[in-house]
Amino acid sequence: MTHTEIRKKFLDFFEKKGHTIVPSSSLLPDDPSVLFTTAGMQQFKPYYTGEADPMKDFGSLNTVSIQKSMRTSDIDEIGDESHLTFFEMLGNFSFGLKPNGSAKGGPSTLFKTSYFKKEAIEYAHKFITNEMGLTISHVSVFKGSSSTHSTKPQGGEPVESTSSGQATVPKDEESKKIWQSLGVSDIREEGMEDVFWGPTGNSGPCGPTTEIYCKNTQGQDVEIWNIVFNEFFCNGSREQLLSNKTKLTPLEKNGIDTGMGLERLVMIAQNTKSIFETALFSPILNLIPIEDTRIKRIITDHSRAIAFLITDGVRPSNKEQGYILRRLMRRVITYGQIHKMDLTIMHDIFAKIHEIYSPIYHDLDRNLIIHEFDNEKEKFEKTLKSGLKELAKIPVFDASGTFKIYESFGLPYEIIKELGGEKAKNLNREDFDKEFKKHQELSRAGIEKKFGGHGLLLDTGELKAADEQELKTVTKLHTATHMLQAALRKVLDGEVKQAGSDITAERLRFDFTFPRKMTNEEIKQVEDLINEAIKKDLPVTFKEMPLEEAQKSGALFFSKQKYPPVVKVYTVGPDPSTSSGPPFSRELCGGPHVTHTGEIGQFKIIREEAVSSGIRRVRAILKE
Ligand code: SER
């Protein structure tokens, strides 16, 4: 059975049972408390709590979907038979049955009838055994969070807590009976950690689950399907729930949320040893000219995630989703480098991913994915070699030392840990992440301290902006400052050097070395040069490179400033490596800048004066 047939079978099966087919939502959810969509239920959260009306939005109380999902929690497991970052989840959902109610009515009323445990388990059983022709090896049910204090929750009141404060949820006898009635005999009772779906993000619907397992070709049990009984609302995160730091409140209406990993189901259906040998993966994996199976699998997994993240609008950066994407890309690039794999093979890999998935996800843009990957590759390859050299010099890998390697050379944690081998045996992700957080908090604290915590958005010393509007203005003035330095060097003398710069939302102020007052004619020439370049709407681009290389490249830099080992070089005008003419300006800089000079408006010098002997100061403003 192909994945296309399985997809169709699943959607048809539930559509016939009164479910509306809903397309996958983006990998980037609306919910700001989560980075990625990790499950099919993410887009349906408000329907369980009553904030949204499923009848109005879907014409049914039940939906079915195949959801693109992304989980980074399993990233260290990738390379085994069944774990992934990006995957797809088949799911059926039901919103709105009052506690203790049951589904009534024939097929014509199915859309208006939600369901709970009995139907959810029966549907799943029927789909796996009848439709797929597979055998369920065992199932799990919830054993209760506290067997001594169990009480049935009553509508609206917070669930009783044990003396330790843990929410008490009773054992799921009902599911056990339903499974028995279907002839499943291997029923295992599990606890909160395994069979209780916690909320996604910092709050949400949740409840006990029952899981279905099937055997793989090696005879091991693989979890295929998770059926969640959404009976509660949790006011905290899953972590808080597991550490007894939050309480559960019964939901007004019970709901069903199920999730079945498509890739795992395909593996069982296609009788392969691992997901990577299925037709969803093997055409990609077989393109990778590396011996090591684990690394082949990691590159395959990461390439799929990269393709789908870019398609949903993520771009590599040092923050949030962009930081994850960057790490995935850099891991692939590093393996490529270490295993002497020509990375242009990634073009074929992305083309293959496109071939497999574009009939389902029409928005997959092969060229865009390749372009973004190549961009990151170009940036990272410059520092990777020095990073690897630096890494080899470290005697013991602790979190703060390795974080410095990440910060200076961009080497992702996964690579540092792996290449460190014995030397990195005490390094763990948690400590590394703590170091990352500490660093982010320090830079934030620095800004807040300086400005008394009045919400200053940006303070680089040179640029100050208190809100989004000001940020826009100082960004324009910042690019104008680069253009000013370049113009001064053209009009006055090539030896003009920056002596200081200060930008507020009102004006730029630029100090430079020059022995005398500028004439009115010279001021006019400088203004004209800049305004002509603005009119041409020149592109403003940047490249990251090691400091030494940047300084040697002829780009301007401010000698009084301390630069990090890897810097950005901003270019206004055509990039000298891609065009014959010299650019308008090239400078080492942290940004931010406009993307095109046309955004700047009109440039006007309002004052030229002396600061001290041999140092002049220009103030300039922008007009719309
Ligand atoms: N939300 C549950 C899961 O992701 C079932 O869909 O496992």
Residues whose N, C-alpha, C, O or C-beta is under 5 A from the ligand:
A	BS01	LIG	T38 A39 M41 N226 V228 D257 T258 G259
